[in-house]
């Protein structure tokens, strides 16, 4: 009896050979995610790994700031913008934050209309989100240019602790790269939605089966993550 049971167990877990074995492996992994699609599951895994990276950057920044013996530059003075004859602290950063948070709203509406298969509104809202993102990146480029002209470098600055410059360029640069990639991705998917690639199942990158607009939601997951990360950067780097 015991020998028969062992034989049956060995038979039940035997992996098929060749391509059938590979397909069986992938199928078993997919069942672990139940009804979650591969695209959405992989995006969540990517966002989780990216969370660790941003967390390491912010923790490194906080460690450097708390351990330095040289006074840390005052963000309200460093990031002040002169309008007329008056210096307004953090006005540019506040506008950038408002723009990025607003883009989350347009992205959420794009996902909603995507599942309704409303191509025109989905594409328009995705392009609006991309425009918000591009505006954010442009304002960030202006901020970088202004600080570089004022003498901020990765190895020093005129106001205090030398670690300020390296922390600023590392954190905002990494986040800005994510926003730029998101803008490009939004434009590419919006173009496919506008052309009706998801309705006629036109072959190409990121084209899923007919009538399936989940890629819009996956893009939204990435974009909301980028917005959420900025909230933490805004709180810990600019307001602290």
N, C-alpha and C positions, 0 to 999 in steps of 0.2 A: 504493500500500500504506500509506504513512504517513498519507495523507489518510483512508483507510478506518479505520485504527487510531484516529485522533483522533476520528472521527465515532462510533465504537463506544464510546470512553471517555466522550465527552460524553453519549451516550445512557444509559450505565450509571449516571452520577452525577446525572442529571436528577431534580430534586425534584418529586414530584407536586404538583398544585395543590390548594388548598382544604384541607378537613379531612383528606384522605388524606395530604397533605404533613406536617401537624402530627403525625398518627399515626405516620408514618414517622420523623420526627425523634425522637419519644419512644421508639419501638421501638429505634432504633439506640443511643440512650443506655442503654436497659435492657440491651441485649446487652453493653455495656461492663462491666456488673456481673455478667454471666453469670447464675448462678442465684440471686443475692441479690434479695430482694423490694424494692420501692420503699420500703416503710415502714422496713425495717431499714437500707437504704442512707442514707436521709435522716436517720435517727436518728444514725448514725455521723458523718455530715457535721456535724450540729448539735453533737454531743459534741466533735468536733474544734475547731469554732469556739469552743465554751465553754471548752475547754482553754486556748486562747490568752488568753481574757479573764481566767480565774483566774490564769494564769501572769503576766500583766501586773500584776494586783493584788499577788501575792506578791513579784514583783520590785520593784515600787514600794515595798512595805513594807520589804523588806530594804535597799533603797537609802536610804530615809529613816532606818532604824535605824542603819546603819553610818556615815552622813554627819553625823548630829546631834552637836553638841558637848555637849548636855545629857544626863545619864545617863538611860538607858531604864528605865522601871519594871520591877521584878522580877516576872515572871508568878507565881512561887510565892507571893508576898505579895499581889499584886493579886487573884488568883483563888482565894485561900484561903477556906475556908468554916468558920465557927465552929460546932462541934458540942459542946454542953455548954460547958465552959470551955476547950476546946482548939481551936486553929486547925489545920485539916488542909489542906495545900496541894494545889490542883488536884483535889480529891476530886470536885467536881461535874463537871469536864471529863472526868475518867476514867470516870465513870458514863455521861455522854453518849456518849463514844467507844464504850464497851462496848455500849450500846443500839443505836447506829447500825451497828456491825459485826455485831451479832446479827441486825439486820434484813436484812442481805445474805444470811444463811443461810436465813431464811424465804422471801425472794424467790426464791432459787435453787430451793428445794423447790417453790414455786408454779409456776415455769416447768416443772419436771419433771412435776408432776401435770397441768399444762395440756396438755402434749403427749400425756399418757396419756388425756386427755379426762375426767379425774376432776373434775367441776365442784365438788363440795362441798369437797374438800380444797384445790383451787386457790383458790377464793373465800375460804376460811377463812385460808389462809396469806397471801393478799394483804391481807386485813383485819388480820391480825396484824402484817404489815410496816407497814401504814398506822398502826397503833396505836403501834408503836415510833417511827415518824417523828413522830407527833403528840406523843409524850412528849418526844422530843428538842427539838422546837420549843418546847414548854412550858418545859423546863428552860433553854433559851436565853433565853426571855423573862424568866425569873426572874433569870438572870445579867445581862441588860441592865438590868433594874430595880434590882438591887443596885448595879451600878457607877454608874448615873445618880444614885442616892441618895447615893453616896459622892463625887460631884462630878466624874465623868468626863464630858467633853463632846468633841465633834469638834475643838474648838479648844484644849483644855487638860485637865489633870487634876492632882490634888494630889501626885503622886509623881515627876514628872519630865518628859521630853520631851513637848511638846504634840502631836506627830504620833501618839502612842500611841492617843489617842481616835479620831481620824479613821481610822487604819488598822484598829483593832478593829471599829468600826461598819461600815466599808465591806466588809471581808472576811467577817465573820460574818453581816452582814445580807444580803449577796448570796447566800451559801451557804444561809442560813435560808430565803430566798425560794425557792430551788430545792427545798429539802426540803418546804416547804409546798405547792408546785405538785405535787410528786411524791405527796404524801399525797392530795390531791384526785384526781389521776389514778388512783391505786391504788384508791380507793373507787369511782370511776366504772366502771373496768374490772371490779372484783370484782362489782359489782352486775350487770353484763351477763353475766358468767360464771355467776353464781348463777341468773339468770333463764333461762339457756340460749339467749341470743341467738346464740351462735356455733354452736349445734346446729340451730336452726330458721332461721338466716339472717334474723333480724328486722332490718328496716331501721333505720338510725340511725347516729350518729357512732361511728367506730372499730369498726364491725361488718363483719368480712370475710366471705369466702365460707364456706359451710357446713362445719362441722367444723374450721375453721382457727383455731388458738389462738396464732398468731404474735404477736399484739398483746401477749400476756402476756410473751413474751420481750423485745419491744421496750421495754415498761415496765421490765422487769428491767435492760436495758442502761442506761437512764437512772438507775435507782436505784443500781446498782453504781457508776456514775460519781460520783454525789453522795457515796456513802460513801468512794470513793477520794480525792476532793478533800478531804474532812474529815481524812483521815489526814495529808495534806500540811499543812493548816492547823494541826492538832494539833502536828505536829513542828516547824514553823517559827515559829509564833506563841506557842504555850503552853510548849513545852519549851526553846526557844532562849533 
